[in-house]
Amino acid sequence: MKPLPELTNGLKVLESFLKMYGFTLDNFENGAGSGGQFTIATYKSGDKKVVIGYRYSIGELYYQYRDKAVGHEFYLKQLGHSDNMKFPDFQSDDRLETFRNVLHDFDLIRYDFFDGDCKELLRIEKLQADYITELRMESEIKGKNYTDTQKIAKARERFKAKEYRESLKIYKTIHHVDTLSDFDLRTIDFLKVRVG
């Protein structure tokens, strides 16, 4: 499977900049998923890599120093470039526009990643790792809370139907007590007295 032609054309926009800093194309990885063909292009210079994932446009862009990698958007925002960065961008009919926006953003990280020793990248990678861990925990909590929310709805239905024993039994399966409202807590107190 050859790399997508749109990617090959787009990479030409970036290559003169990358070559200036000693980056050469290390490899293409092609694959296909439910969304169609995708290609990942990796440019390497010593311990540094620029990785570009492409399907219909650039979907993945990150920078790696040794074994530490940071996503484009997170990297630039942590460097204070939220208002200056141009990628990620809105889809344009001009397929090369996204690549020109990435080229613009390369200049914003030039001092740390391309010219520098990636001190900021290493600092930001730790922040990104913490952020991802926090998101995972929140997601797990929301998932668990969703299950509890469903149970609470069933317990309330049983209560309205005057099926008090069944309602209390469901309430007792709630894992995260903080999902219970004051109404639910009062209902549970009532049920404990009523059912015994």
Beta strands, then each sheet from edge to edge (+ up, - down):
strand 1: 24-33
strand 2: 36-45
strand 3: 48-54
strand 4: 58-65
strand 5: 68-71
sheet 1: 1+ 2- 3+ 4- 5+
end
